[in-house]
Amino acid sequence: MAAVLSRLSEWINGERGVVVLFIARIISAAAPLNLLPESFSLSLLSIFALSLDISADNISRSSASSAGNPFSDLFKTRPGVSSGILLGAVTLPGLMLSRLIQMMRGIQLNEVTVPELEYLQMQYWITFVSCFSILVFLFLVLCREGNNIPAGGSFRNQNTKFSLSCVALCVGVCYIAFSARSNIGWHMAITLLWIVCHGLAAVKLIRDILHMFPACASIGEALLVTTGLVMYFGDMFAYTVAKICSHAASSEFLSVLNDTKRSEISTIIQGMTLGLLLLPTFLKFIFQFIGFFYFLDISKERANHEIRISTIFYASLVFMLIVVVPWWMQLVQDFHMHPFVWVLDFVFSEPLKRLSLCIYWLGLIFASVTRFYSISKNSKIERILLRKYYHLLAVLMFIPALIIQPKFLYLAFGAALAVFLTLEIIRAWRIWPFGELVHQFMIAFTDHRDSEILIVSHFSLLLGCALPIWLSSGFNDRPLAPFAGILSLGIGDTMASMVGHKYGVLRWSKTGKKTIEGTAAGITSVLAACSLLLPLLAMTTGYILTWNWFSLFVAVTASGLLEAYTAQLDNAFIPLVFYSLLCL
């Protein structure tokens, strides 16, 4: 019995235990609904990911090469952290299943249409297949690595049959789910082919990300980013095809997309994001074509061409954002004017509220940046505490806007993301004259998770606050769900760090820095903020809001424990896990 408990404690550490509870909570909520294929597939995906996570750690401990990185032959992951395979694999599928549960309640209330539900089911299976395909790829890598180390000979014998069984079951469940909900024939074949293409694209993309940005992310972090990008831009591509081929109403796949309504703001954000992410590839092609491709190397020749290079860069940026991206927006959305003119018209439709918010935000940003930048350069205060002031700043900026002007905040997050992407490209490529200035400013706020190749901290904070708000657009019967990122990062994470740093004594593990006192402070502060926020929302909306406080306690506690145990990029995972639990 003692040996079994010892082996179980090796398999289920703190992070894995929280993730297992997270998945169990979602599956239990889905049980009464007609979501059996999705629940069963998520269970299989979790078991498969857990086995790979454990195997990766076992091989890491047995291997002496590349600091025990079992994937070192293919790519270099962020040092000093676990693989994070389980957390990265189940976060987005779990979130999509939570949204499906929420949409099923909307169907019962006649507030959600059947095409919207079918489209969300399609998105769930896309995320599932994307994560599943990456796990199969990682399994093959681990099999090869496990046979190359003395202690790894048993890996193939012990785990291959189990993993192949998971693969077969997942494929069977996916096929049965689609054959039961659509006519067997060309429609189902096209749908399955479309979903499989997402899986293949995910495998290719995660390899490219880990090669292009070595030591910048763990496997779990790269898996989360890859799945999100594949789903987001696969959706954009399908939406474009559906609009171009709108006459093909006989196609079940295209008809679901055409019957799904999208807001102008979501189209603008999607187009801007894709345009900026494709800009580096577009620029490389231009510079290669005109003979300046070597400018990417830091050399003496680069200084002689800085002005010309920067001119081409800024001209390409303007062309992409003013011509290419708006052309796509007008293709897929019924804009009766240039999209940027539409944005100005939207802002000035309520000038007093929206311009006042802009002035309020700019004032806070200017005051905090000028104050904290000088402190970060001259003070001995730990950088982690200085960074938490920006989490508090997010609370001051976003909570009033989310209550008063949620649609405007939705758009403002998209504008902020566009600015961050542009500045990061300028910083990474040192585009004259702002590249070096932006780089020197940004490194004042970096930590061990950032590198000179890629600085992700500000992206993770922005997206951690923005994603729950973007995901809550449309039907949302859980008023606290949009606040998931602001509450977990701005209040919970900040209080946990500050209290833990100043008063923490009891640590969760011998090697970690997180303390029990800090975690308790984070959980308590979020619960207190929720108790104040619910009456405020009731006053502003005019409705009497009720809440299951036990479910809220479970959601807050799970996200707080995940912050305590995980070594992954918590700004990315915690808001999504918290949002998923709040949707239930």
C-alpha positions, 0 to 999 in steps of 0.5 A: 500500500505504501509503495502504491501511494508513493508511486501515485504521489510521483505521478500526481504532483500539485499541478497535475492534481489541480488539472485533474480536478479541473477536468473532473469538474467540467465533465461532471457539469456536462454529464446531464447534457447531451455532450457525451462524445465531447466529455468522453473525448476530453477524458481520453485526451486528459489520460493520454496527456497525463501519461506523456507528461509523466513519461517526459518527466521520467525520461528527463530524470534519466537523461543527462543530456541537454539538462534532461530535456527529452525533446532536445534533439528537435528543439530547445524548451524554456529551462528550469520548468517541467514540460507542462504537457497535461496543462497545455493539452487540456486547457483549451478543449476544457474551455470549449467544453465549458462554453458548450455547457453554457450554450446548451443552457442558452438553447434551453432558454431559446437565446442561442440558435442551433447553428451557433451551437453546431459551430461551437461544437465544431470549434471544440473538435478542432481544438481536440484534434489539434491537441491530440495530433500534437500529443501523438507527435510528442509520443513518437518523439518520446518513444525514440528518446526513451529507447536512447537512454539506459533506463528508457528501455521499458518506456516502449514496452510499458506505455506504447500499448496504452498510448496506442489504445488512447489514440484508437479510442480518440479516433473512434469517438471523433468518428462516431460523434460526427457520424451521429450528428451529420449525414454519412457522405461528402458533408461528413468527409469534408468536415472530418478532412477540415478538422484533420487539416487543423491537426496537421497544421498544429504539429507543423506550427508547434515545431516552427514556434519552438525552432524560431523561439528557442528556450522561450517556452515550455512544451505546454505553453507552446501547445496552448499558443499553437492550438489557439492560433490554429483554431483562431486563424483556421476559423478566419480562413473558413469564414472567408471561404464561406463568404466567397462561396456563399452560393454553396448553400447545399454544403452543410459545413459552409451553411453553419458558418454563414448562419453564425453571426459575427460582430464588426469588432471581432472581425476588425480584431481578427484581421488586424491580428493576422495582418501583424503576425504575417507582416514579418513573413511579408517583409522577409519576402520583400527584402529577399526580393530586393536584395536586403534579406541579410539585414536580419543579421546584426552586422556592420552592413546593417548600419549602412541601410538602417534608414532604407530598411526602416522606410520599407518596414513602415511603408509595408506596415501601413500598406498591410494595415490600411489596404490589405487588412481592411480589404479582407474585413470588407470582404467578410463583413458588411462594412459600408465604409472603411473599417477604420472610419467605422472605428472612429464612428463607433468611438464618437457615437458616445464621445463623452463616455468613450473619450473620457475612458481614453483620457483616463487610461492614458493618464494612468499609463503615463503616470505608472510608466514614468514612475515605475520605470525610474524605480525599476532602474534605480530601486532595489525592490524585486522586479516581481513586485514591481510587475505586480503593480501593473496587475493592479493597474489592470484592475483600475483600468479595466473593471470600470470600463467593463461595467460601463462600456464593455463593447468599447473595452472589447475594441480597446483590447484589440487596439492594445494588442495591435500596438504590442505586436507592432512594438515587439516586431520593432524591438526584435528587429531593432527597426530604426529609430525606435527599436533600441529604445523600445528594447531598453525600455522593455527589458526593465520589466522582464523576468526569467520567462522572457528573453531577448528573442521574445518578451511575452510578459506584457502579452500574457497580461493583456491577453489574460485580461482580454480573452475572458471578455472576448470569449463572453461576447454573445450569450453569457449567463454568468456575469462574473465570467468576463472578469475572470482575467482581471480578478485572477491576475489583477487581484488574486495573483497580485495579493498572493505575490505581495503577501507571500513575499512579505509574510510567507513562511510555509512553502508548498514545496521544498524547491518552489517559492510559492507559500501557503500564506500567499495562496490563501491571501490570493483566494480570499481577496478574489472571493472578497472582490466577487462579493463586492462586484456582484451587487455592483453588477446588479445595480448597473444591469437592473437584474437580481444576480444570484450565484452558487457560492460553492461553485464560485469557491471551487473555481477560485480555489482551483485557480489559486492552487494552480497559481501556487503549483504551476511553473508554466506562464501563469498569466496565460493559463490561470485566466482560462482555467478560472473562466472555464470554471466560472462558465459552469 
